[in-house]
Amino acid sequence: MNKVVLITGGAGGIGSATALKLAQEGHDIVINFLHSETKANELKEKIEREYGVRCLALQADVSDEEAVEEMIKTIDRELGGVDILINNAAIDMPDLFGSKDAKQFRRVLDVNVVGAYNCAKSVYPHMKEKGHGKIVNISSTNGINTYYPMCFDYDASKAALLSLTHDLAVQFAPYVNVNAIAPGFIGTEKELDGYDEEFLKQECEKILMGRYGEPEEVAELISFLVSEKASYINNTVIRIDGGQMGSY
């Protein structure tokens, strides 16, 4: 049976790969975006054309509680509610320690952590009423043991998202599976942009498989976690990093 899937930050990278994968499997898709309206609409058209499922592209800042509530109301009205939530929206503002400020730190936390909370809280009534649901939080190895001083606020946010995953699993039990995945270096345009070749080479050498991951490989894991094949996987963090060794 097809489900309604909300993917935050769904217009590119891991988000768009996941949208395409789950649409291919027959699910209805909601692509949430903030700035990438053109990309979101192009993805929506592709999904509708190639897979024949229902698809919405909805703009909302996930850190804004009221905006999220309005987005969920639209989904409830047009598609019947969110059955699967993929908390993928995230921002990263790498900079030197001395150049960062508390306003920037809060913005990263607001999007990456509070945004996931806002979305989970808003879909809770529907999932509770249905007695079923799936939530996958997209964290990062940056939240476990890969640290970059240039993005300590991002690292902290991804660690906090793992903690939030465990609390949500308790709150949503026993009907909803809440899990997190921790991708390593995934070769999306956003992730590779701005780094020099030497840095990328050094990071690639820390991956046992000797290459970066692909967004489609992450989408495959998400597809498994939201399927009934993973019905007994709950409150768990799964790394998908090719055997990435820590960075300090």
C-alpha positions, 0 to 999 in steps of 0.5 A, spaced: 500 500 500 502 506 498 504 511 503 504 519 504 512 521 505 514 528 507 521 529 505 524 535 508 529 539 504 527 534 499 529 538 492 536 536 492 542 531 494 539 525 498 532 528 499 531 528 491 534 521 491 530 519 496 523 522 493 525 518 486 526 512 490 520 512 494 516 514 488 518 509 484 516 504 489 509 507 489 509 512 495 506 519 494 511 524 495 511 531 499 517 535 497 519 540 502 523 546 500 525 553 503 529 556 497 530 551 491 523 552 488 525 551 481 528 544 483 523 542 487 517 543 482 522 540 476 522 534 481 515 534 482 514 534 475 518 528 474 515 524 479 508 525 476 510 524 469 515 518 470 511 514 476 504 517 476 504 518 484 501 524 487 506 529 489 506 536 492 512 541 492 511 545 499 515 551 501 516 552 509 522 553 513 522 547 518 525 551 524 518 555 524 513 552 528 507 555 525 510 554 517 510 547 519 503 546 522 500 550 515 504 545 511 502 539 515 495 542 514 495 542 507 498 535 506 492 532 511 487 536 506 490 534 499 493 527 501 490 525 507 496 525 512 503 524 513 505 516 514 512 517 513 517 523 515 524 523 513 527 529 516 533 531 511 533 539 512 539 541 514 544 547 513 551 548 514 555 554 515 563 552 515 567 558 518 573 559 523 571 559 530 573 566 531 568 568 526 562 565 528 557 568 533 551 565 537 546 567 532 549 563 527 550 557 532 542 558 533 540 558 526 544 551 525 540 548 531 534 551 529 534 548 522 537 541 523 534 540 530 528 544 532 526 543 525 526 535 526 522 536 532 517 541 529 515 536 523 515 530 528 510 533 533 506 536 527 505 529 524 504 525 531 496 526 531 496 523 524 500 517 526 497 516 533 490 515 530 493 511 524 497 506 529 502 506 524 508 510 522 515 511 520 520 517 521 527 517 519 532 522 521 538 524 517 544 525 522 551 525 520 558 521 522 559 528 524 555 527 530 558 521 532 566 521 531 568 525 525 569 532 527 571 539 523 572 545 527 570 549 521 563 546 523 562 545 530 555 548 530 553 543 525 557 537 528 553 539 535 546 539 531 547 532 528 549 529 535 543 533 538 539 529 532 541 523 534 539 524 542 532 527 539 531 520 535 531 516 541 527 521 545 522 521 539 522 513 539 520 513 546 514 518 545 512 515 539 512 507 541 509 502 540 506 504 533 511 508 530 518 506 528 523 512 529 530 511 527 536 515 524 542 514 519 548 517 519 551 518 512 559 519 512 562 523 506 556 523 500 558 526 493 552 531 493 554 537 489 552 541 496 557 537 500 563 537 495 562 544 493 567 549 496 572 544 498 579 544 495 582 538 492 587 536 497 582 536 502 577 532 498 583 527 497 585 526 504 578 525 506 577 520 501 583 516 504 580 515 510 574 511 507 575 504 507 572 503 501 576 508 497 570 513 495 565 517 497 558 515 497 552 516 492 545 519 494 542 513 491 545 509 496 543 513 502 536 513 499 536 505 498 537 505 506 532 509 507 527 505 503 529 499 507 527 503 513 521 505 511 518 498 509 515 493 512 522 489 512 524 493 517 518 493 522 522 491 528 528 496 527 526 502 532 530 507 536 537 505 532 542 509 529 545 506 522 552 509 519 552 509 512 559 511 510 563 506 507 567 505 513 569 512 514 575 513 520 574 519 524 577 526 522 579 530 528 
